[in-house]
């Protein structure tokens, strides 16, 4: 993957956490949940306040059936002051994309109100 090449080209990059988050995102949408989780957790070890990484991890955990852990990740996003980040997941149109692979599991476990997702 391209993110792995980024690690090789810039092994001490101060934005390494983003490479791991992108790797986790790519693995998530490819259906490789375990690889996704490893990459996202690595990203969060480097930058614990990375809201979108917590959202991705919530999606992984939800798809694995770990509802309580998934809800905890969303609570962290809210604690970081980023509740709108959760709601903003539902703004993009999803026709021709795999975006609902992330938003459907989040919708299932989120306790707050969420907007309808445009097709």
Secondary structure, 3 states (H helix, E strand, C coil): CHHHHHHHHCCCCCCHHHHHHHHHHHHHHCCCHHHHHHHHHHHHHHCCCCHHHHHHHHHHHHHCCCHHHHHHHHHHHHHCCCHHHHHHCCCCCCCCCCCHHHHHHHHHHCCCCCCCCCC
